[in-house]
Amino acid sequence: MEETKSISVTSLITIPALITLGITILRLVGELEHWPKPWFSAAAGGGGAIVGISWLPIIFGPFFALKLAGAGDGPSSGGKAIGWALGGLVVLVLGGVLAGATATHPSILTGVAFLVMLVAAFVARIGWRSLGNSLLAYAFAARIPVVVVMFLAMQGNGGQGWGTHYDVPPPNFPPHTLAAKFLYIGVLPQLTLWIGWTVVIGSILGVIAAAIARRGKQAAPAAV
């Protein structure tokens, strides 16, 4: 029987969170210094720049999952874990569609859409709570510094912004006060959409990685 060892969420996410913070700072410096594309971009939404943190759940989801599974803290059912993770993806997409439909005229529906995308994270974590909790903690550790950077960027140059993707609004974004702009393109996306994205994508790939590792372990004795 596999021994169960306790792994604290803090110890699990500390290094990944620091790496993520480092990339956030590097990206900010790169945009301020106008370093070249495709590594950096000051376009609204980031312009698909290579240096960024949105793709990190692809790495850290499996990393967290393998660490937890190796300590005997895997899901009670791999099938249920992947099912709930995919369910979270469906919720995330539905929230994204609603957000996209209301983006050019933000309203209460826009707020609902962002909340739906946050709910996606909690749906995805149902099947493997320890992985979901780790990804949630990591997601907030990754995104709260971005919110701070966005606030500073929008306040910069007397409220005109630093000219980075952290303060440039998307096309057709209606005129708003600085506070409203910070809310709609800063706080809401970072603390809902990107939290949902991190947990959902990390959960899907984490469950798959753990399942592959488990099958590998089971196949090894049989091959001896």
N, C-alpha and C positions, 0 to 999 in steps of 0.2 A: 504494500500500500504506500502511495506517495506521501511523504512527510509534508505537513503544512507549516510554513514559516510565515510569520506576519511581516508584511512590508508596508511601511507607512506611506501615505500618499505624498507627504512632504519630501521624504527621502527619494521617492521614485521620480518626482517631477522637478526637483531642484536644478539638476544639470540641464535637462531639456529647456527649462524656463530661462536659465541664464544664457544658453545658446541662442534662444529666440530673441531675448532682449538685445544681445549683441548684434544680431542680424537687423533688428529694427533700427538700432543706432547707426549701423553701417549704411543702411538704405537711406536714412535721413541725410547723412553726410554726403553720400553719393549724389543725391538729388540737389542738395544745396550747392555742391561743387560742379554740378552738371557733368557727372561722369557718363560715359557713353551707353547707348542702347546696344543690345537688348538687356544689359545687366541692370540698368536703372532707367526709370522713366517718371517724369513729373506729371504725366497725363492723368486726368481724372480716373479713379479706380486703379491706378497703378500701371496701366498700359501694358500689362502682361510681362512686367520686368522679371528677370530671372531671380534677382536678389529680392527675396521677400519671405514672408512667414506663412502664407496661406497653404503652401504645399507641405509644410512640416508634419501635419497629422499623418501623411502617407508613411513617414518614417517612425514617428513617435507612437502612433497607434499600435503597430506590430511590436515595437520595443516594449511598451508597457504590458501588452498582452503576454509576450513571452516571459517577461520577468514575473508576472503574476502567476501564470500557468506553471512556471518552473518552481514556484514556491508552493504549489498545490492549491492555488486560489483561482482555479479556472471556472468556467461556467458550469452550471449543473446540467445543461443540455446545449450542445453546440448548435443544434437545429433551432432551438428557441432563441439562442443568442443572435444568430445571423438573421432570423426572422424579425426580431425586434429592431435590429440595426437597419434592416431594409425598410421596415415600417417607418423608422425615423427619417429615412431618406425620402420616402413618399411625402411625409408631413413637411419636410424642409422644402421640397419642390413646390408643394401647394402654397406654402407661405411666400416663396420667391415669386411665383406667378402673380399672386395678389399684390405683392410689393411693387413689382414691375408695372402692373396695371395702374397703380396710383402714384407712381414716382413723380410724375410731372405736375401733380396737384395734390400734395400731401394732405391727408385728412385723418380722421379717426380710423379709417380702414387701413391706412398705412401703418398706424401703430399696432392694429390687430395683426397685420401681416408679419410684422417683426416679432410679435409675441408668439405667433404660430411657429416661426423658425426657431425660437428659443425652446418651445415645447418639444420640438424635434429631438433636441439633445436628451431630454428626459425620457422620451419614448425609446431612443436607441439604447439607453443604459439599463433598461428593465431586464434584458436577457443576461447581462453580465455586469452586476452592479459595481464590483470592485474596479473593473476596467472603466466603466462609465464615470465613476467618481474620480478616478485618476485623470481621465480626459477632461472632465468638467473643471477640475482644479487647474490643470495645465492651461486650458482654454482661457480662463480668467487671468491667470498669471501672464499669459501671452498678450492678451488684448487690453488689459487695463493700462499698461505703459503706452500702447498705441493711442488710447483715448487722451492720455496726458500730452503726448506729442502733438496730436491734432489740435488740442486746445491751444497750446503754445504757438503752433504754426498759424492758426487762424487769427490769433491776437497779434501776431508779428507785423512789423511795418505799419503800425498805427491802425491795425484792423484790416489792412489790405492783404495780409497773408504773406507767407514765405515763397509762394510759387512752387510748392511741392504737391505731390498727390495727396498729402495729408490735409491740405486746405483748399484744393481746387474742387469746386462743385461739378457734378456731372452735367452734360449738355442739357439744355432746356430746363435746368433747375430754376424755379421762379425766385425772384428777389425775396430775401428774408433778412431779418435781423441777424446779427452775429450769433446770438443765443439760439435762435431757431435753426440756423445753418449748422451749428455745432451739434444740436440735437439730432437733426435728420441725417446728416452725413457722417457724424462722429459717433455719438453715444449709442444711438439705436442700432446701426449696423454692427458696430464692434461688439456690443454686449448682447446681441441676439442672433443675427445672421451668422457671424463668425464663430460664435459659441456653438450654435447648432451644427455648422459645417465641421468644426473640429471634432466634436463628439461623434457625429454620424459617420464621417469618413474614417476617423480613427477606429471606431468600433467595427465597422465592416471589415477593414483590412486587418485589424487586430484579431478578430475571430478567425478569419481565414488563415492568418499566420500561425495561430495557436493550433488550429486543426491540422495543418500540414506538419507542424512539429510533433504533434501527438501521434499522427500516423507513422512518422519517421521512427519514433521511439518504439512503437508497437511492431514495426516491420523489422527492426534491427535484431531482436532476439530470435525471430522466426528465421532469419537468414543465417544465423549461427549454426 
